[in-house]
Amino acid sequence: MRFDGVVSDFYNGGFRIAKGFLKLSEIVKFKVYDNIEDSEFQRKADISHVNFLIDYLNNKPYKILPDIIFSMKTDYPNSSLIEEKKYLINDKTIWNLEIMEPRYNAQKENGLKTITIWIQDNAYDFIDTIDGNHRLKALQKIYNEKLDSSPNLEDYKIPVTFILNNTKNKEKAFFYYLNSKSKPLLPNHYINLLNNTEEHELGQIDYELKLYKKIYELLNSKLDLMKGIPFIDKKDRFNSGLMKIAHELSRNSIDHKFDELILNQLPYFCDFALREFELIDEIIHILFISIKIYFEEIKQNKDQFQAITDSLNGNYEKLKEIIETNQLSEDNNNNIIRNTIIKIDNDIKGLKEWKIKQKIDFSDSSEETYENINSFYKAYKIYKKTFIPSSRKIFVAMPFHKQTEATYFLIKEVIYELNNDESFIYDNLELVRIDKEIYPTSDFINETIMNQIDNADLMIADLTGHNRNVYYEVGYKAGIDKHLDKRRIIVINDTSNLYCDDDRKNEKERLLDLQNEVKSNFGQDSSVNALKIKVKEVNSLETAFDIYTLAQIRFKDYGYLKDKLKAKLRKYYTT
């Protein structure tokens, strides 16, 4: 292979370098490092970055690549350089150099000379790639796998630089300085580009930039609502976070079919995050995670989401209006949107609780690398598997009695069925019930029970038997909830049960008391069957007045209880 170019010493005391072009068919002969063991310093090729470069070269209109930089080193064992013109290994020629006077006056005026390098077929193992390993890998794949159908593919010109008369130690220094000292562009540097470029032009440059512009326009107005940090710092960090969200959306997008669907809901999620969090980092994390959750829902319910996008026919303003006016109901085509929003909202609430409990602090983070966002999402995935927030916990207040055990197991069955129902928005509701061993037998409620009630969102209270501790627990829960808009207690009562839970009397005495009360109210001549009916009625009417005003599921058979309880839980968790 023959290389023709120009050669000069670089800067003051710098190295001799040769610059020029090679054909694609020639450059693909050089070594690519696929594994870290292939080189003493070079990184292995990252396949995702290689694929990005292939897509860029084949599909983008503005094609340009920096020089691929090679090193022709002279310190191999059994090697020699003869008058800086011929390089040999074991007396076998690897390459020849011919440096000549410049061909043009302009080259001479610039202190350049022309150079020709004859590279032998056995020389490629002795030439190292200093910068451009990913570019070289991408070019090899394009050439070898015919990913470009152009008839003149092999004649495409690639700019290259050769560093001449080099050593291994110097190569390592070149690699370090060329790859570690450049400062990457941050999203804050893109603002002028965004403001002065149309959306379709940005899409031609990079689809990620197009997404970033849309997200920036949608959420930039939210900046003024942020608290706790100076405006300049806030703006820079916010923009960096938006770029990460754009990257995540672009990376996970399914043919970009659902991008508009997600984008139009970002302001909603941003508003929600602003209500729950104050720090900029937290808000970015929440938006990022909202995107993640959304993609998971889309992957699981692709057909339903596709039906929505088809029905909208590009009119996403209509969807935006539906969301903003809270018109998402179970009866229309937007049920999957509604459930997704509810799911994300509740996960955000759970994350906030988990963050507080785990004492996580995001106030001191660097947005340049986005490490915190990724770490936060990993932590979120662990949380999903290991942590049950209060919004998922249901405290069961009921007496420990053989006549209520069947009720408890039915409640467990209802929760199990809801957790495994794909149409239900949660999959990890958890029942909390105090063990018999710590349940108080006296007329007070202990600290363990109060803590469990504090840490549970909902209470299911079984008033069957009129246990005084259950009444106490209901009163304690009602006191916690007194300032809330919605009741967080579901009351159930078995009206067919004959027992009254009074610790001072045995079962026989309790039944006799009830019978006597019935006799005193309904006469001595009642038949046995009539007596049983009246006992049931008295039992149901004995509910304390204040609690009796609460809506109750009053049941006489378990099938009725199961249907009504499941319906109440569905309504509770979707409203």
N, C-alpha and C positions, 0 to 999 in steps of 0.2 A: 504494500500500500504506500502511495506517495502523498505526502502532505506538503502543501505550499502555503506560506504565510509570511508574516513579518516578525522580526525578532528585535528585542532591545532589553537592556538592563532596566529593571523596574526601580524607579525613584532613586534616592541617594543610598547607595550601598545595598540596594535590593537585589533580587535574584533575576537571572536571565529567563525571560519568558518569550514564547512564540505564540502568536495568535493567528487564527484563520478559520477555515471551514472544512468539514468533511461531509461526504455523502452519507445518507442514512444507511445504505448498504455497507459502508465502511465502519461507521461508528458502532454498529451493533456487535462488532467483533471484540470490543473491549470488555473487560471483566466487570460483572455486576456482583455485588455482595448480598446474597440472600440470607446468610446466617452471620451472626456476630463473630463466629469463629473464623470466618473467611479473611478477616483483616485484624491487624493489631489496633486499629483505631476507628474504622468505619462502622456506622450503624447498619443493621440489616434493613432491607427494604420493607417499608410498611405498605402492605397490599392495598389498603384503603386509599392512601395517598397516591400510589401508582395508578389506581383506577380513576382517581380524580384527574390526574394529568392526562390520561388517555381520553377521558371525556372532554377535557379542555381542548386538546389538540384536534380532536375529531369534530367537535360540535360548536365551539365558540368562534365568533367572528374575528376576535382580536388576538391572533396567535403570536406569542413571543416567549422565548426562553433565554435565561442567562447562559453564558458560556459553561460548558462542562469542563472542569479543570482536571487535567491529568498530571501526574508526576513521573518523570523519567529519571529514576534514581540510579546512582552509580556505586553503591556500596554493597552489592550482593557478593557472597563468597565466590572466589575464582573468577572475578570480573575485572575488567580493565577498560580504561578509556584512552584511546590513542589520539593525542593532540586535539581533544574535544571534538573529534570528527567521527570516530567510529567506536561503538560500544560493543564489547565482546564478553561472553561468558564461556569459560572453558575453551577459549580461542575460537568460539563460534560467533559470527556476527549477529547481533540482535537488531541494531539500527545504525544508520549512517546519517551524518549531518553535513549539510553543505550550506555555509553562510556566505552570501555574496553581497556586493554593493547594491544599494537600492535601485530599483528599476525606474523610479520616477523622481523628479526633482523634489516634489512635495515630501516624499518619504525621506529623502536625504536631509531636507530642511528640518524635519522632525526627529532626526537622529536615528532613523530606522534602517535596518538592513533586511533583505529578503532571505528566506530560509527554505530549504527543502529537506524533509526528513523521509528517508526510506525505512519503513517499518516492516520487518520480516514477519512471516507467519508465526514464528516461535517467540515473538517479542511480547505478546499481550499479557502473559503472566508476570512480566517484569515492569509493567506500567500500572501504577495505582491510580484509582479515582479519588481525588481529594474532595471535590464538590460536584454534586449532580448524580449521585447514585440512583435516586428515585427517577430523575429524568431519563437516565440511561436505561433503567429497567422498563419504563413505560415505552420508550422508543423501540426496545427489543421486542416487546409484546406486540406492538403495532405492526412491526416488520415481519416477525416470525409467524404470527397468527393471522396476517393479512386483514387487520382490523380497519385498514383504509384501502378502499378499492381503486384508488387513483392509479392510472397506468404508469405514471412516472414516480411512483412512491420511492423507489430505491435511490432516485437522484435528488430527493429533498436535501437541502443544505442545513447543517447543524453547526453553530459556532462553538469553537473549542479553544482552550488555552493549554499549552504544555509548559510546565515548569522544568527547566533543564538542569542537569548536573546537580542532582539533589541527593539527600540522604534520608534514612528512615526517621531519625529524630526530627529533622526539619519538616518532614511530611506531617508528623503528629502536630507540630506547632501550627502549620498551615490549616489543617483540618479544624483545630480548636478555634483559631481566630476567625476563620471564615464562617463557622457555624454557630458560634456562641455570642458574638459581640453585636450582631445586628439587632436592632430594636424593632419588634413587630408592630405593625399598624394596629392601633386600637380603634374601636368604633367611634370614639370622639373625633378622630381624624377624618371620618367619613362625612361629617355633617354638610360641608360645602358641596361635596359630591352629590349627596342626596338632594339638597336644595336646588341644584342646578342641572339635574338630570331627570328625564322622564322615566316613568316606571318601566316601560317596555325596553328602554335602553339599558337600565340597570339589570333587567332580566337577561339581556344579551351578554352583559359582562359577567354576572354571576347571579343565579336565581336567589341565593342567600341575601344579596344586597336588596333585591326587589322585596323580599319578605321583610327585611329589616326596615325598609322605608315605610311599608304599610303599618308595621307594629309601632314604629316611631311616631307616625301620625296619629294612630289610635290612642296611644298611651302617654304621649309627651305632655298633654294637658294635666295629667295626674301628678306631675312633679310638684306643683304648688301645694298639693295636699299632704306631701310627705313631711314628717316631723323629725326633729332630733339631730340633723346634721346640716352643715353649711351648704348653701345653694350650689356653689361650684363643684365641691366634692360630690354632692348629691347627684348632680347632672351627669358628671363623668361616670360614676359608678352605675347609675341607672342605664345610661346608654350602653355600657359594656354588658350589663345584664340582658338588655334587649337583643344584642347581637347573639348572645348565647342562646336565647330563646329562638331566634331566627334560624340559627344553626341546627338546633334540635328539631325544629319543625321541618326544615329542609331535609335533614338526614333521615327522619322517620316517615316522611310523607309517602303515602301510597298513590303514586302517579299524580300527586298534587290535587287529587279529587276532592279532598276534604279540607284543604287549606283555608278556604274562605269561610267554611262552617266554623272552624276553630277560631280564626282571626276575629270574627264578629262577636265572639263571646269573651275574648280577652279583657275588654273593658269591664265586663261584669265581674270576672274573677279578680281583676285588679281592685275594684271597689270593695269586694268582699275581703281581700287580703288587707286593704287599708283599714278596714274596721277592726280586724283581728290583730294586726301587727303594726309596729311603729317604725322599725328600723328598715332601711333601704335594702340591706342584704336579705332580710327575712322576706320582704315582699317579692324580690326577684326569685328567691328560692321557691316561694309558693307558686308564682306564675310558671316557673319552670316545671315544677311538679304537677301542676294542673295540666300542662301540655302532655306530660308523661301519662297521667291517668286517662286523659282523653284518647290518646293513641291506643291504650290498652282496651278501652271500651269499643273503639272503632274496629280493632282487629277481631274482637269477640262478636260484634254485631254489625259486620260489614254490610250485609244486605239491607238492614233497616236504615242505616245511615245513607246508603246509596239511594234508597227510596225518597229520603228527605231532600237530598241534593237534586234529584231528578224533578221532584215536585216544585221546588223553588225556581228551577230553570234560570239560575243566575241572579235571582232577585233576593239577595241576602239582606237587603234592607228590611224586607218583610219579616225575616226571621229575627233580625235585631229588634224590631218593633214588638214582636211576640214575646221575646225574652224580657225586654224592658217593662212591658205592661203586665208581665206575669200571667200570660195567657196560655202557658204550657199546661195542658190538662191530660188526664189519662185517656180521654176520649178521642183525641186527634192523632195525627200522624207524627206529632212531635214528642210522643211519650218517651222515646229513647233519649231525646235531648233533655227532657225534664229529669229523668232518672240520673243521667250523667251529671247534670248540674247539682242535683241533690247529693250525689255521691261525692263530688269534689268538695262541695261546701262542708259536708260533714267530716271529710278527711282533713280539711283545713282546721276545723275545730279540734279534731283529735290530735293533730300535730301541735297545735298551740298548747294543749294540756300536757302532751308528752314532753315538749320543749321545756315547760316550766318545771315538771317533775324531774327531768334529767339535768336541769340547770345548764342548758345549752346557750352559749353566747355567740352571736354572730356579729357583734358590733366591731370586732377587730378582724377584718378579713381583707384579702386582696382579690379584687375583681379581675386583675390582669390575666390570671391563669384559670379562673373559674373553678378552682379546686373546691371551694366551699360548697358550691352548688352541687357538684357531683357527689361530694361526701355527704351532703344533706340528703340527697336522693337515696344513696345507699343506706343511710340510717333510716330513712322513711320505709324502705323495703323491709328492713329488720323489724321496725315498729309494726308494720302490717301483720307480721307473723307472730310477734311476741307480746305486743302491748294492746290491751283492751281498754280504750278510753271510757270515761264515764258515760258518754253518749250511747255506748253499746251495752252498758251494764243495767240489769233489771234486778232490783232487790225484791225478793219474795218474802212478804210478811204473812206468816201463817202459824198456827199452833202445831206443835208436834203431837199428833194424835193419829191413831190407826185409821180413823174415819176421814182424815184429810190427806193421807199419803197418796191415795189414788188421784186426788186433785193435783198434787204436786207433780206426779209423773205425767199427767196429761199436759200440764203447763210445759214441762220439759219437751214433750213430743211436739207441741205447737212450735216452740222455738227451734227445734231441730228441723222441722219441715220448712220454716221460713228461711233459715240459714242455707238450705239446699234448694230453694226456689229461685230460679234464674230471673224471674220477673220482680223479685224483691231486691231493694237497693243495697241491703247489707248482707254480709255472709259470716258475721262473727258476733251476733248477739250472745250475751252470756248471762245466765241466771246466777244470782248470788243469794245463798241461803245460809244462815248461821247454823253451825253444827249444834246438835243437841247438848253436847258437853259444855258449851259456853253459853247456852241459852238460859237467861235468868228465870228462875222459878218464883222469885219474889216480885213485888210490885214496882220494879224499876227496870230501866233499860240501861245496859252497861255501855262502856265506852267503845268496845269493839263493834257493837251493833250500830251505834251512832256514826262511827267512821264509815262503815259500809254503806249506810244510808246516804251520807254526805257524798260518797264517791260513786253513787249510782244515779243515773238520770231518771229512770222510771221506777215506780213501785207497783207491784201487783199485790194487793192486800186481800187475803181471804178472811172474811169476818165470820165464817162458819164457826159456831161454838162460842162466839163472843169473848175470845181470849183477851184479857185486859192488856197484855203486852202488845198484842197486835194493834189495839186501839191507840196505845201510847206511840207506837211506831208510825201509825198513820198521822197522828197529831204532830209528831216531830217533823215528818216529811212535809205536811201542809204548812208548818211554820217556815221551813226553808223556802218553800215555793210561793209564799204569800205575795211577793212583788212581781211574779212572773205572769205573763198573759195567758199561758195555757196550763191546765192541770196536768201534773205528772204522776197521777195515781189512778190505777184501774182497780176498782173494787169488785170482788166476786163474793157470792153468798149462796151456799147450798141450802135451799129452802126445804129440801126433803130430809135434812139431817135432824135427828132426834136429840142429840146430846148438847149439853151446855157445859163449857169448859170452866169449872170452878174447882180450884185445887183443894178447897176445904172439904169437899164431899166426894164420895165414891160415885161410880156411874149409876148404881141402883138408887142412891139418894137423890141424885140430880134428876133422874127420870121421874121419880116419885113427886118431886117438887113441881115439875112441869105438869104432871098429870093433875095434881091438886089445884094448880093455877087454872088449868082448863076446866076442871070441875066447878070451881068457884065462879067461873065466868059463863059456862055453858050448861050447867046443871049436872045432876048425878045420873040421869037416865040415858046418857049418850051411849051408843053402841061402841064396841071396840074400834071398828073402822072409823067411825066419826071422831072418836077420841084421838086417833092417830093423825087424822087430817087437821084437827084443831091444834094439836101439839106442833105440827109443822108450821101452821100459821102463826102461832104465838112465837115460835122460834124465829121466824123471819121478821116479825114486828118488833122484836126486842132490840134491833139495831139502834144504837144511840142516835138521838135526834140530829145532831150536827153531821154525822157521817151518813145518816139516812138520806140527807139531801144530795149527796154525791150520786152521780149516775152509777148504777150497779149492774153487773151481769148476774141476775137472779136465776138460778138454774135448778132443775130437778133431775136432769140426766146429763151425762158427760158429752154426748154428741152435740147437744145444744151449746154447752160451755165452749167446746172446741171451736165451733163455727163462729160464735160471737167474739171470743177472745182473739182469734186470728184476724178477724175483720177490724177490731179495735186497734190491734198492734199495727196492721197495715196502714190504717188511717193516721195513727200517731206518728209513725216514722216517715210518712210522705207529706205531712203538713207542718 
